[in-house]
Amino acid sequence: MGDLPVTTGADTALKDADIATFKASIRGQLLAPGEAGYEEARQVWNGMIDKRPALIARCRGVADVMQAVQIARTHDLPVAVRGGGHSAAGHATCEGGLVIDLSPMKGIRVDPAGRTVRAQGGVLWRELDGETQAFGLATTGGTVNDTGIGGLTLGGGLGWLMGQYGLACDNLVSADVVTANGRFLTAGASEHPDLFWGLRGGGGNFGVVTAFEYRLHPVGPLLAGMVLYPRAHAKDVLRLYREFSSEAPDALIAAAALMTSPTGDPVVAIAVCYSGPLEEGERVVAPLRTFGSPLADLIGPMSYVQVQSMLDPAAFPHGIQRYWKSSFLKRLDDAVLDLIVDRTATMHSPLSMVLFFRFHGAASRVRPDETAFGLRDDQWDYDIIAQWRDPAEADHHIRWTRELWAAVDVDTCIQMIRAYAAEVPLTHYYSWVLPPGLPASWAQPHLELFASQVIPAFR
């Protein structure tokens, strides 16, 4: 094969003998460019990410992972860890380095009596949900079912059950981890608690998590689905969504999307999942059904497995080009909603969308310092998601996303300044701009200087 070029600090090469030793030391496949299976194994969910790792270690167990980490340390290789490969930013792969691919690690064991489940790092949510729902149990696991459990949990993990049961990371009981020095350990509330804190929402750079243990909850039939309205009424519908979701009980999660229907019509959709009694759910969602003239009412009883597939695969097809930005908004003011509606009229692809999720309930009652996911305010998650098929169109769609993102940021800032100009106390806005735990005294002089120079323009 010849020495294999790798991207290291010195742009060096791995010797054939090193690769042969590595391959012989693991049970899983070790794939290099040109070998059968490499092209398929390097592809990830976001088709815009087109990287070529030097090696892909398709691990079948913890021993394979430990060996891969040691090889990376010895040869100073860039490393990416792949669970489900669903990262929009492409964190599941790397250029010229080593991908530690956990996707063959699919073990799942449910403990119905203890209401817990252990799952290996390559498990997808649809696989976990299928096993836990066999016992009438579930845990918060995102909003689409082809996401890997690892990336979503380590990043926090919003989902349809978060109002009732918290985020995915809030339901993490323990995690098996191979650290950067190749050591294997289990992190939990009583073992390596600092690491356990970081794993719950701090991202994926604390080690390779080879297994997750989750707390489970009884989850039976749910009232879920979506109501579609004409895009022409989007401003009114989004105001309805704001008021409806602001008053939502813990058992209700509501999302809204400016999107294109499968028939090609521009629509605004409100999607819901109610995890309480079905009869009560019918009463809760009634305002959505009676507002205006819906194009379609698709709300009805569903299993949790069906709810998790509600947006798959039509909304988020695997392998297409995509670029998005997301953040949280403390308020959905009329000006912000109107701006977003107006800008989505220029959305260039029928696959693109702007999405809102209300973050509330149990997920917002966890103390900001209790986990590494500190964004615990009652607020809205919003996402600008550009999706398209032709790689040549990338600049066009990326520009649209960035311009809308910048416009929302500017508009939100202007609202804050105008409110200050109207003599609303500055302290009212500290929570908009301060990271969790940072004292208000840090921001006051900076904001007051900014306000004294800029506010006169808005009086």
JOPEJO-V747237 format. One record per residue. N is the residue number from 0. PSI is psi in degrees with one decimal (NA if undefined). Layout:
BEGIN
n = {N:N}
psi = {PSI:PSI}
END
This chain:
BEGIN
n = {0:1:2:3:4:5:6:7:8:9:10:11:12:13:14:15:16:17:18:19:20:21:22:23:24:25:26:27:28:29:30:31:32:33:34:35:36:37:38:39:40:41:42:43:44:45:46:47:48:49:50:51:52:53:54:55:56:57:58:59:60:61:62:63:64:65:66:67:68:69:70:71:72:73:74:75:76:77:78:79:80:81:82:83:84:85:86:87:88:89:90:91:92:93:94:95:96:97:98:99:100:101:102:103:104:105:106:107:108:109:110:111:112:113:114:115:116:117:118:119:120:121:122:123:124:125:126:127:128:129:130:131:132:133:134:135:136:137:138:139:140:141:142:143:144:145:146:147:148:149:150:151:152:153:154:155:156:157:158:159:160:161:162:163:164:165:166:167:168:169:170:171:172:173:174:175:176:177:178:179:180:181:182:183:184:185:186:187:188:189:190:191:192:193:194:195:196:197:198:199:200:201:202:203:204:205:206:207:208:209:210:211:212:213:214:215:216:217:218:219:220:221:222:223:224:225:226:227:228:229:230:231:232:233:234:235:236:237:238:239:240:241:242:243:244:245:246:247:248:249:250:251:252:253:254:255:256:257:258:259:260:261:262:263:264:265:266:267:268:269:270:271:272:273:274:275:276:277:278:279:280:281:282:283:284:285:286:287:288:289:290:291:292:293:294:295:296:297:298:299:300:301:302:303:304:305:306:307:308:309:310:311:312:313:314:315:316:317:318:319:320:321:322:323:324:325:326:327:328:329:330:331:332:333:334:335:336:337:338:339:340:341:342:343:344:345:346:347:348:349:350:351:352:353:354:355:356:357:358:359:360:361:362:363:364:365:366:367:368:369:370:371:372:373:374:375:376:377:378:379:380:381:382:383:384:385:386:387:388:389:390:391:392:393:394:395:396:397:398:399:400:401:402:403:404:405:406:407:408:409:410:411:412:413:414:415:416:417:418:419:420:421:422:423:424:425:426:427:428:429:430:431:432:433:434:435:436:437:438:439:440:441:442:443:444:445:446:447:448:449:450:451:452:453:454:455:456:457:458}
psi = {-30.4:157.7:143.1:118.5:135.5:155.4:106.9:-174.0:-24.9:9.9:63.2:-162.0:147.9:133.5:152.0:-40.1:-37.6:-43.1:-41.7:-40.4:-42.6:-48.0:-39.5:-18.4:-7.2:155.0:-30.2:177.1:148.2:114.1:139.5:161.3:137.4:-15.3:152.7:130.7:-14.7:-47.5:-43.2:-41.3:-25.2:-13.5:142.7:175.5:-41.7:108.1:-15.9:-19.5:111.7:73.3:153.6:95.1:153.8:-37.2:145.5:113.5:107.6:88.4:140.7:-3.3:177.8:-38.7:-38.8:-41.8:-44.5:-40.4:-40.6:-41.4:-41.8:-40.0:-43.1:-40.8:-45.0:-39.1:9.2:48.9:139.2:143.3:136.9:144.6:128.0:126.4:-81.0:-9.9:21.1:1.3:122.4:-32.2:-6.4:24.9:-11.4:3.6:173.4:164.1:118.4:13.6:-152.7:123.8:120.8:99.8:112.8:-0.9:-26.8:-10.7:95.3:14.0:135.3:132.3:118.9:135.1:93.5:-36.4:-43.5:-7.0:52.0:164.4:139.4:132.1:140.7:165.8:-11.9:4.8:139.7:159.9:-34.5:-31.2:-42.9:-45.7:-39.7:-38.5:-45.0:-34.6:-17.6:-21.5:12.0:26.4:159.8:168.3:163.3:127.3:56.8:-164.8:-4.1:151.6:-2.5:14.8:143.9:146.7:-30.0:-58.2:-40.2:-44.8:-44.8:-24.3:-0.9:-69.6:70.4:156.9:176.8:-19.8:8.2:-29.2:-34.5:-38.4:6.2:-178.1:169.7:-42.2:-25.1:-21.5:5.0:124.3:-40.8:166.0:134.8:130.2:135.3:115.4:175.7:-19.5:10.2:5.7:140.7:134.1:165.5:126.7:135.2:-168.7:-30.3:-10.1:123.7:56.1:-31.1:-42.9:-41.8:-39.8:-47.4:-34.8:-25.5:74.6:-2.1:2.1:-169.4:19.8:20.0:-4.5:-178.4:113.3:114.1:-17.3:146.4:139.8:125.5:151.2:137.6:159.4:150.1:122.8:108.5:-149.8:139.5:153.9:115.4:168.6:-161.4:157.0:131.0:136.8:156.3:140.6:-25.5:-23.7:19.7:-39.7:-41.9:-39.7:-41.0:-30.0:-40.4:-46.1:-43.1:-47.8:-41.3:-48.3:-26.7:-28.1:10.7:137.3:168.9:-34.5:-8.7:126.3:130.9:134.7:156.9:147.0:135.5:114.0:-175.1:132.5:164.0:-21.8:-0.2:10.1:134.5:126.7:166.6:130.7:142.2:118.1:140.3:156.3:117.9:120.9:15.6:-162.2:138.8:-39.8:-41.4:-37.7:-38.5:-39.4:-40.9:-40.6:-2.2:-39.3:-28.7:-34.2:-23.4:-0.8:123.8:-143.8:85.6:145.2:-31.7:142.1:105.7:17.9:134.7:175.5:135.8:154.7:163.6:-34.9:-40.4:-40.4:-43.0:-20.2:6.5:-33.2:4.4:150.5:0.9:-41.7:-33.1:69.1:144.4:135.7:-3.1:170.9:137.2:149.5:129.6:164.9:144.6:154.9:-168.1:144.4:130.1:-31.4:151.6:77.4:158.2:-41.8:-39.3:-45.3:-43.9:-40.6:-45.3:-42.7:-45.5:-42.1:-31.3:-12.4:-19.6:15.4:128.7:-10.8:140.0:-10.2:-13.5:161.5:163.2:130.2:140.9:141.1:130.1:125.1:110.9:-171.6:-142.9:-35.3:-29.4:-3.5:-2.1:135.8:140.2:-29.3:3.5:-30.8:171.9:-13.9:98.3:-1.5:74.4:10.7:156.0:114.4:-176.4:129.4:131.3:144.3:131.2:111.7:107.7:129.8:137.2:171.1:-32.8:114.3:-25.0:-16.4:4.8:-49.3:-39.3:-48.9:-37.1:-41.7:-43.7:-43.9:-46.9:-37.8:-40.8:-42.6:-47.0:-38.7:-41.3:-41.9:-47.0:-44.3:-41.1:-41.9:-42.1:-40.6:-41.6:-43.0:-43.0:-39.8:-40.1:-39.9:-28.3:12.8:29.1:135.8:135.6:-33.4:-20.3:-23.2:2.1:-38.8:-15.1:-30.5:-14.0:133.4:153.1:134.5:-8.3:128.1:148.0:-29.3:-25.0:-40.3:-25.8:-49.9:-34.2:-44.4:-37.9:-38.3:-45.5:-45.4:-39.1:-26.6:-29.4:-33.7:-36.0:-28.2:-16.8:5.1:NA}
END
